[in-house]
Amino acid sequence: MIRVVGLTKVFGSGDAAVEALRGVTLDIPEGDFVAIMGPSGSGKSTFLSILGCLERPTTGEYYLNDRDVNSMEDDELADLRNRRLGFVFQSYNLLPRHDVLRNVEIPLVYGGAPRGERRERAEMLLNQVGLGHRLTHKPAELSGGEQQRVAIARSLANDPLVILADEPTGNLDTKASKEIMGIFQKMHKENRTIVLVTHEPYIAAYAKRVLYFRDGEIVREEANDELR
């Protein structure tokens, strides 16, 4: 599914150069659920950005389903992001002027899906995350947990290969966080591949394995023997 070899990422140059990643090598098979932990500045968000084709590595190899991602042109990367990758962010990134249904439809609009098809799929996904009764509400009318549910539904719009989540519970209280992680857990049981960045050990405990980043490197890996 995902294979990276010797990934490096350097920001700046000369004396101002900062090594965000230092030779990261990792395999993530289909259906895996990986949590990434580490202090601020450890490289975990940069790594997620490279997996999401939002950044290109300075050196190294990245393969997604045996496709060489680094060799792709910008338009190919944009298509890959829209059709094969789902994103969930800490800040939700919903469009405030559009209702919940339209927010979930947006990736399908970019993908060229017919109106009836995208509306039907958006409604189905919102029902799956427990928001079938909120279709016409704007983001500002929802709680933080509800907004993140919308973001998760949107991430699934194009039936992606991989879900990439950057601190998805960072703005939520414990109750809402557990509800959101219950949705991720359900996606994992459906054989979705998930890579999730978090600062919270109890959130990482939902994953199948946990990677610890420090100074741009993976310094430790732990398997969660008892999944929730």
ZIUR-V236849 format. One record per pair of residues at least 24 apart in sequence whose ideal C-beta (glycine too) atoms are under 7 Angstrom apart, sorted by the first residue. I is the first residue (numbers start at 1). J is the second residue. D is the distance in Angstrom with one decimal. If there is no record, write none. Layout:
i: (I/I)
j: (J/J)
d: (D/D)
This chain:
i: (1/1/1/1/1/2/2/2/2/3/3/4/4/4/5/5/6/6/6/7/7/7/7/8/8/8/8/9/9/9/9/9/10/19/20/20/21/21/21/22/22/22/23/24/24/26/28/28/30/31/31/32/32/33/33/33/33/34/34/34/34/34/35/35/35/35/35/36/36/36/36/36/37/37/37/37/37/38/38/38/39/42/42/42/43/43/44/44/45/45/48/48/48/48/51/51/52/52/52/52/53/53/53/53/65/82/82/82/82/83/83/84/84/84/85/85/85/86/86/86/86/87/87/88/88/88/88/88/88/89/89/90/90/90/90/90/91/92/92/92/93/94/94/94/94/96/96/96/99/99/99/99/100/100/100/100/100/100/101/101/101/103/103/104/104/104/104/106/107/107/107/108/108/111/121/122/125/125/125/126/129/129/144/144/144/145/145/145/145/148/148/149/152/161/162/162/163/163/163/164/165/165/165/166/167/167/168/169/169/177/181/185)
j: (28/29/30/65/193/28/51/64/162/27/63/60/61/62/60/61/59/60/61/50/57/60/62/57/58/59/60/46/50/55/57/58/58/216/46/216/46/47/216/215/216/217/217/217/218/218/193/195/193/191/193/193/208/188/194/207/208/195/207/208/209/211/196/198/204/207/210/195/196/197/211/213/198/199/204/210/212/212/213/214/214/213/214/215/213/216/197/213/166/197/164/166/195/197/164/195/81/85/87/164/77/80/81/85/161/107/110/111/158/111/158/160/161/162/160/162/164/155/156/160/163/155/164/151/152/155/163/165/168/151/166/166/167/168/170/171/171/147/148/151/151/139/147/150/151/138/139/140/135/136/137/138/126/131/134/135/137/150/126/135/136/150/154/150/153/154/157/154/154/157/158/157/158/158/157/157/153/156/157/153/153/183/171/172/176/172/176/179/180/172/180/183/183/193/193/195/187/192/194/195/194/196/197/197/197/198/196/200/203/203/206/228)
d: (5.7/5.4/4.3/6.4/5.6/4.0/6.7/5.9/6.8/5.2/4.5/6.5/6.7/5.1/6.0/4.3/6.7/4.3/6.7/6.5/4.8/3.7/6.8/6.2/4.9/4.7/5.6/5.4/6.7/6.8/5.4/5.2/4.7/5.4/4.2/5.6/5.8/6.1/4.7/7.0/4.0/5.1/6.9/6.7/6.0/6.7/6.6/6.7/5.7/4.2/6.0/5.7/5.9/4.4/4.6/4.7/4.4/5.0/5.9/6.9/5.7/6.2/5.1/5.9/3.9/3.6/4.7/6.8/6.9/4.8/5.1/6.2/6.3/6.9/5.5/6.1/5.4/5.7/3.5/5.6/6.9/4.1/5.1/6.6/5.1/4.1/5.1/4.5/6.1/6.1/5.7/5.6/6.6/5.5/5.9/6.2/6.7/5.7/6.2/4.9/4.5/5.8/5.1/6.9/6.6/5.9/5.3/5.9/6.4/6.2/5.3/5.5/4.7/7.0/5.3/5.5/6.2/3.3/5.8/3.9/4.6/5.7/5.5/5.3/5.7/5.1/6.7/4.1/4.7/6.9/5.4/6.1/3.9/6.6/4.0/5.7/6.9/4.5/5.9/4.9/6.8/4.2/6.0/6.0/6.5/6.6/5.5/6.3/6.8/5.0/6.2/5.8/6.4/6.4/5.3/5.6/5.5/5.3/6.9/4.5/6.9/5.7/5.9/6.5/4.8/4.7/5.9/6.8/6.4/4.2/5.2/5.2/6.7/5.5/6.6/6.9/4.0/5.4/6.7/5.2/5.0/5.9/5.5/5.3/6.2/5.6/3.3/5.9/6.5/6.6/5.4/7.0/5.7/6.4/4.7/6.7/6.5/5.8/4.7/5.3/6.8/4.3/6.9/4.9/5.8/6.2/6.7/6.9/5.7/6.6/4.8/6.1)
